[in-house]
Amino acid sequence: MKKLKLIIGVVLFIGITTNSFAQEGTTSGGGNTPPEKLEKYYRPHRCPKPINSPAVIYNAASTELTIKFPTANGGKVEIYCKGMIVVNTKAQAGDSLCYLLRNYGRGDYTIIVSSGSTVVYSNYVIVK
């Protein structure tokens, strides 16, 4: 009888100890507690802008899109309105292009500017 009580006591002690170690890594704040060490978490960073990439300026008030390609290389401009392509233009090196998106209608626009096979600018805007 003493051996049975001893075995049950040891099994209960091992189960409680294992459970407490398993719960030690969890937090009890409902996920609202700040992390203890930030080194464990991934921090996204911005990729550097490619050299000789075009300068793209969008003015939301006037819906004007200006793209200035460098003298070193040209590229391609694609503008989609509500999923349909409204502009598909290739530009030479040193070209400066200007588009007034309001002239193509209201809605959501996707703007893609590429230089060679690299997308150097991508944006989603809504014209009201």
Disulfide bonds with the S-S distance in Angstrom:
none
